[in-house]
């Protein structure tokens, strides 16, 4: 700028070169990436096409990422733009106290899978947020049955304010890979590095202080025909669960964590067309936890 101000029109450019931490000639062995150190799989049976598309799109953002020794990794900083333009679709998301259709529904399947890979791999969790209510997708076993021991091991991400972070506290680089098997409705997350001998033990209280869901919320919708009733949110019991984890190496405790989650009792939401007979229900007819769906 000073040269231009002096009237000079030919100026030599000066460059500062900053080499990347990992250069093209580095090998996996050079970085300490020699073996599989943690892998976890979650299942998403029952997901619609939009949710599956979002799981594929989001998980692809993390395939092949390298994390340096001592580095804290943020999902939000690496997931990129969550929009229709970047390949996401509309699917069910939790927004406030409702479950609604929104762009990116299903991304939390990805964050939950990462959380478990971190948890069972023995890495320190820096930031983790649970869902407002129990989402059964995150407790599914390979058989399709709900495994309640997985309650409290979910993690939600909502960019840019709700993040999941963990630290690579080893002396070696860490390589992440993600694999989606649509036919098997599964997502597998893998960590490759060097096993430093850490061992993980964990326990759960299971679901405690279980609370029944509230009675349904009834909403009249002008865009529905008379006689039509549809359900747009589903009842879930509330509960509290505490998961503890101890990570040891050579008999010494290096991490001791408590993850306490309180799930809110969640009400079904029933929408009906104007003039629909017996809607909204009154008295004892209102004392139910789901919608009497009818019409089309």
C-alpha positions as CSV (number, residue, x, y, z in Angstrom):
1,X,0.0,0.0,0.0
2,X,2.9,2.4,0.8
3,X,4.4,1.8,-2.6
4,X,1.1,2.4,-4.4
5,X,0.7,5.7,-2.4
6,X,4.1,6.7,-3.7
7,X,3.0,6.3,-7.2
8,X,4.8,3.1,-8.0
9,X,3.0,0.7,-10.3
10,X,5.4,-2.2,-10.3
11,X,5.9,-3.9,-7.0
12,X,7.7,-7.1,-6.0
13,X,5.4,-9.4,-4.0
14,X,6.7,-11.0,-0.9
15,X,5.3,-14.4,0.2
16,X,5.3,-16.1,3.5
17,X,5.3,-19.8,3.1
18,X,3.7,-22.0,5.8
19,X,4.1,-25.7,5.3
20,X,1.2,-28.1,6.3
21,X,1.7,-30.2,9.4
22,X,1.4,-33.3,7.3
23,X,3.2,-33.2,3.9
24,X,2.6,-35.3,0.8
25,X,5.6,-37.6,1.6
26,X,4.3,-38.6,5.1
27,X,3.2,-42.2,5.6
28,X,0.6,-43.5,8.0
29,X,3.3,-45.2,10.0
30,X,5.2,-41.8,10.3
31,X,2.0,-40.4,11.9
32,X,1.5,-43.3,14.2
33,X,-1.5,-44.6,12.3
34,X,-0.9,-48.3,12.4
35,X,-4.1,-50.0,13.7
36,X,-7.8,-49.8,14.4
37,X,-8.2,-48.4,17.9
38,X,-12.0,-47.8,18.1
39,X,-15.1,-48.6,16.0
40,X,-18.8,-48.3,16.7
41,X,-21.9,-49.0,14.7
42,X,-25.4,-47.5,15.1
43,X,-28.5,-48.5,13.2
44,X,-31.3,-46.5,11.6
45,X,-34.1,-49.0,10.8
46,X,-37.3,-47.2,10.0
47,X,-35.6,-44.1,8.6
48,X,-37.2,-42.5,5.6
49,X,-35.3,-41.6,2.4
50,X,-34.6,-38.1,3.5
51,X,-33.1,-39.1,6.8
52,X,-31.0,-41.7,5.1
53,X,-29.7,-39.1,2.6
54,X,-28.8,-36.8,5.4
55,X,-26.9,-39.6,7.3
56,X,-24.9,-40.3,4.1
57,X,-24.2,-36.6,3.4
58,X,-23.1,-35.7,6.9
59,X,-21.0,-38.8,7.6
60,X,-19.1,-38.3,4.3
61,X,-17.8,-34.9,5.6
62,X,-15.7,-36.8,8.2
63,X,-14.3,-39.6,6.2
64,X,-10.5,-39.3,6.0
65,X,-10.0,-36.5,8.5
66,X,-6.7,-36.5,10.4
67,X,-6.6,-35.2,14.0
68,X,-3.2,-34.2,15.4
69,X,-1.9,-35.2,18.8
70,X,-3.4,-32.9,21.4
71,X,-5.9,-31.4,19.0
72,X,-9.6,-30.9,20.0
73,X,-11.9,-31.8,17.2
74,X,-15.3,-30.0,16.6
75,X,-18.1,-31.5,14.6
76,X,-19.6,-28.1,13.9
77,X,-16.3,-26.8,12.5
78,X,-16.0,-29.7,10.1
79,X,-19.5,-30.5,9.0
80,X,-19.9,-27.6,6.6
81,X,-23.1,-26.1,5.3
82,X,-26.3,-28.0,6.2
83,X,-28.7,-26.9,3.5
84,X,-30.6,-28.2,0.5
85,X,-27.9,-26.8,-1.8
86,X,-25.2,-28.9,0.0
87,X,-27.1,-32.2,-0.5
88,X,-29.3,-32.4,2.5
89,X,-33.0,-33.2,2.6
90,X,-35.9,-32.4,4.9
91,X,-36.5,-35.0,7.7
92,X,-37.7,-35.0,11.3
93,X,-35.7,-32.8,13.7
94,X,-36.3,-31.7,17.3
95,X,-36.9,-28.0,17.3
96,X,-37.8,-26.4,20.7
97,X,-40.6,-28.6,22.2
98,X,-41.7,-30.1,18.9
99,X,-40.6,-32.6,16.3
100,X,-40.9,-31.0,12.9
101,X,-39.6,-31.5,9.3
102,X,-36.4,-29.6,8.8
103,X,-33.3,-29.7,6.7
104,X,-30.7,-32.1,8.0
105,X,-32.8,-34.4,10.1
106,X,-30.6,-37.5,10.8
107,X,-27.3,-35.6,11.4
108,X,-27.6,-36.6,15.0
109,X,-27.3,-40.3,14.0
110,X,-23.8,-39.2,12.9
111,X,-22.9,-37.3,16.0
112,X,-24.2,-40.1,18.2
113,X,-22.0,-42.6,16.4
114,X,-19.0,-40.4,16.8
115,X,-19.7,-39.9,20.5
116,X,-19.8,-43.7,21.1
117,X,-16.6,-44.2,19.1
118,X,-14.9,-41.6,21.4
119,X,-16.6,-42.9,24.5
120,X,-15.6,-46.6,24.0
121,X,-12.2,-45.6,22.6
122,X,-11.3,-43.8,25.8
123,X,-10.8,-40.3,24.5
124,X,-11.8,-37.3,26.5
125,X,-15.2,-35.7,25.7
126,X,-15.0,-31.9,25.7
127,X,-18.6,-31.1,24.8
128,X,-21.7,-33.3,24.4
129,X,-25.4,-32.5,24.5
130,X,-28.1,-35.1,24.7
131,X,-31.5,-35.0,22.9
132,X,-34.5,-33.5,24.6
133,X,-36.3,-36.8,24.6
134,X,-35.4,-40.4,24.0
135,X,-34.9,-41.2,20.3
136,X,-35.2,-44.9,19.8
137,X,-33.1,-44.8,16.6
138,X,-30.0,-44.4,18.9
139,X,-30.8,-47.4,21.0
140,X,-31.4,-49.9,18.2
141,X,-29.4,-53.1,18.1
142,X,-28.4,-55.0,14.9
143,X,-31.5,-57.1,15.4
144,X,-33.7,-54.1,15.3
145,X,-34.7,-54.4,18.9
146,X,-34.3,-51.5,21.3
147,X,-31.3,-51.9,23.6
148,X,-32.1,-49.7,26.6
149,X,-28.5,-50.0,27.9
150,X,-27.6,-47.5,25.1
151,X,-29.9,-44.8,26.6
152,X,-27.8,-41.8,27.6
153,X,-25.2,-42.5,24.9
154,X,-26.6,-40.1,22.3
155,X,-25.3,-36.7,21.2
156,X,-27.0,-34.0,19.3
157,X,-25.4,-31.3,17.1
158,X,-27.2,-28.2,15.9
159,X,-24.8,-25.8,14.1
160,X,-23.5,-23.4,15.1
161,X,-24.6,-23.4,18.8
162,X,-24.7,-27.1,19.8
163,X,-21.5,-29.0,19.2
164,X,-19.8,-32.3,19.9
165,X,-16.1,-32.0,20.7
166,X,-13.4,-34.4,21.8
167,X,-9.6,-34.4,22.2
168,X,-7.0,-36.7,20.8
169,X,-5.0,-36.9,23.9
170,X,-2.4,-39.4,22.6
171,X,1.0,-38.9,21.1
172,X,-0.1,-40.2,17.7
173,X,-2.2,-38.8,14.9
174,X,-5.8,-40.2,14.6
175,X,-7.5,-41.0,11.3
176,X,-11.3,-41.1,11.1
177,X,-13.3,-43.1,8.6
178,X,-17.1,-43.4,8.2
179,X,-19.1,-46.1,6.4
180,X,-22.8,-46.2,5.7
181,X,-24.5,-49.4,4.7
182,X,-27.9,-48.5,3.5
183,X,-29.1,-52.1,3.0
184,X,-28.1,-52.9,6.6
185,X,-29.3,-49.5,7.8
186,X,-26.0,-49.0,9.7
187,X,-23.4,-46.4,10.2
188,X,-19.9,-47.4,11.3
189,X,-17.3,-44.9,12.5
190,X,-13.6,-46.0,12.8
191,X,-10.6,-44.6,14.5
192,X,-7.1,-45.6,13.3
193,X,-4.0,-44.7,15.4
194,X,-1.7,-46.5,17.7
195,X,-3.1,-48.4,20.7
196,X,-1.5,-46.9,23.8
197,X,-2.9,-49.5,26.2
198,X,-5.8,-47.6,27.5
199,X,-8.8,-49.6,28.7
200,X,-12.4,-48.5,29.2
201,X,-14.9,-49.7,31.8
202,X,-18.4,-48.3,32.0
203,X,-21.7,-48.6,33.8
204,X,-25.2,-47.3,33.5
205,X,-28.0,-46.8,36.0
206,X,-30.5,-47.7,33.3
207,X,-33.6,-45.7,33.0
208,X,-34.7,-44.2,36.3
209,X,-37.4,-41.8,37.5
210,X,-39.5,-42.9,34.5
211,X,-42.4,-40.5,33.8
212,X,-45.5,-41.1,31.6
213,X,-45.8,-38.8,28.6
214,X,-48.4,-36.0,28.7
215,X,-51.7,-36.4,27.0
216,X,-51.7,-35.4,23.4
217,X,-51.8,-31.8,22.1
218,X,-54.7,-31.3,19.7
219,X,-54.4,-28.7,16.9
220,X,-57.0,-27.7,14.3
221,X,-55.4,-27.3,10.9
222,X,-57.3,-25.4,8.1
223,X,-55.4,-27.3,5.4
224,X,-56.9,-30.6,6.6
225,X,-60.3,-31.8,5.4
226,X,-63.2,-32.3,7.8
227,X,-62.9,-35.8,9.3
228,X,-59.2,-36.1,8.9
229,X,-56.9,-36.7,11.9
230,X,-53.2,-37.2,11.6
231,X,-50.4,-37.6,14.1
232,X,-47.3,-35.3,13.6
233,X,-45.5,-36.0,16.9
234,X,-45.2,-39.1,19.1
235,X,-45.4,-39.7,22.8
236,X,-42.2,-40.8,24.7
237,X,-41.7,-41.5,28.3
238,X,-39.4,-39.3,30.3
239,X,-36.5,-40.7,32.3
240,X,-33.1,-40.0,33.8
241,X,-30.0,-42.1,33.1
242,X,-26.5,-41.8,34.4
243,X,-23.6,-43.4,32.5
244,X,-20.1,-43.5,34.1
245,X,-16.8,-44.3,32.4
246,X,-13.4,-45.0,33.7
247,X,-10.4,-45.0,31.4
248,X,-7.2,-46.6,32.7
249,X,-3.7,-47.2,31.4
250,X,-1.1,-49.4,33.2
251,X,-3.4,-49.5,36.2
252,X,-3.7,-45.7,36.5
253,X,-6.9,-43.8,35.9
254,X,-6.5,-41.2,33.1
255,X,-10.2,-40.2,32.7
256,X,-13.2,-40.6,35.0
257,X,-16.5,-39.3,33.5
258,X,-20.2,-39.0,34.5
259,X,-22.7,-38.4,31.7
260,X,-26.1,-37.6,33.2
261,X,-29.1,-37.3,30.9
262,X,-32.6,-36.2,31.7
263,X,-35.1,-36.9,29.0
264,X,-38.3,-34.9,29.0
265,X,-41.7,-36.6,28.8
266,X,-42.9,-35.9,25.2
267,X,-46.5,-35.6,24.1
268,X,-48.1,-36.8,20.9
269,X,-49.5,-34.0,18.7
270,X,-52.7,-34.7,16.8
271,X,-53.9,-32.4,14.0
272,X,-57.4,-32.4,12.7
273,X,-59.5,-30.7,10.0
274,X,-62.1,-28.1,11.0
275,X,-65.5,-29.6,11.9
276,X,-64.1,-33.1,12.6
277,X,-66.6,-34.9,14.8
278,X,-65.5,-35.5,18.4
279,X,-62.3,-33.4,18.0
280,X,-60.8,-32.2,20.1
281,X,-61.7,-35.1,22.5
282,X,-63.2,-34.2,25.9
283,X,-63.2,-35.9,29.3
284,X,-62.0,-39.5,29.4
285,X,-61.6,-39.6,25.6
286,X,-58.7,-37.2,26.0
287,X,-56.9,-39.6,28.3
288,X,-54.8,-41.4,25.7
289,X,-51.2,-41.1,24.5
290,X,-51.6,-41.3,20.8
291,X,-53.9,-40.0,18.0
292,X,-57.0,-41.8,16.6
293,X,-55.7,-41.3,13.1
294,X,-58.5,-41.4,10.4
295,X,-59.3,-40.0,7.0
296,X,-56.8,-39.2,4.3
